[in-house]
Amino acid sequence: MTEILEYSMKFFKDSGRHYPDTFMKIIEDRLQSLRESKDELLNAKKNLESN
């Protein structure tokens, strides 16, 4: 999912079109949220494996 959002952001920025700032902000916020969730899941997995 993060790869899709990263590609979408790159596409929109490279396309030269002017999308509303709110649109890009939504994508950036969602991407950040997914990255944080991924990190939390990886940490939880490490903790489970170490116990």
C-alpha positions as CSV (number, residue, x, y, z in Angstrom):
1,M,0.0,0.0,0.0
2,T,2.8,2.4,0.8
3,E,4.4,1.7,-2.5
4,I,1.2,2.6,-4.3
5,L,0.8,5.9,-2.4
6,E,4.5,6.8,-3.0
7,Y,4.1,6.1,-6.7
8,S,0.9,8.2,-6.8
9,M,2.6,11.1,-5.1
10,K,5.5,11.0,-7.5
11,F,3.1,10.7,-10.5
12,F,1.1,13.7,-9.4
13,K,4.1,15.8,-8.7
14,D,5.8,14.9,-12.0
15,S,2.7,15.3,-14.1
16,G,3.0,19.0,-13.9
17,R,-0.7,19.4,-13.2
18,H,-1.8,21.5,-10.3
19,Y,-3.8,19.4,-7.9
20,P,-5.2,21.0,-4.8
21,D,-2.8,21.1,-1.8
22,T,-5.4,19.4,0.2
23,F,-5.3,16.4,-2.1
24,M,-1.5,16.0,-1.7
25,K,-1.8,16.5,2.0
26,I,-4.3,13.7,2.3
27,I,-2.0,11.3,0.4
28,E,1.0,12.4,2.6
29,D,-0.9,12.0,5.8
30,R,-2.2,8.5,4.8
31,L,1.3,7.5,3.7
32,Q,2.8,8.6,7.1
33,S,0.1,6.8,8.9
34,L,0.8,3.6,7.0
35,R,4.5,3.9,7.7
36,E,3.9,4.3,11.4
37,S,1.5,1.3,11.5
38,K,4.1,-0.8,9.6
39,D,6.8,0.1,12.1
40,E,4.4,-0.7,15.0
41,L,3.6,-4.1,13.5
42,L,7.3,-4.9,12.9
43,N,8.1,-4.0,16.5
44,A,5.2,-6.1,17.8
45,K,6.4,-9.0,15.7
46,K,10.0,-8.7,17.1
47,N,8.6,-8.6,20.7
48,L,6.5,-11.7,20.1
49,E,9.4,-13.6,18.5
50,S,11.8,-12.7,21.3
51,N,9.4,-14.0,24.0
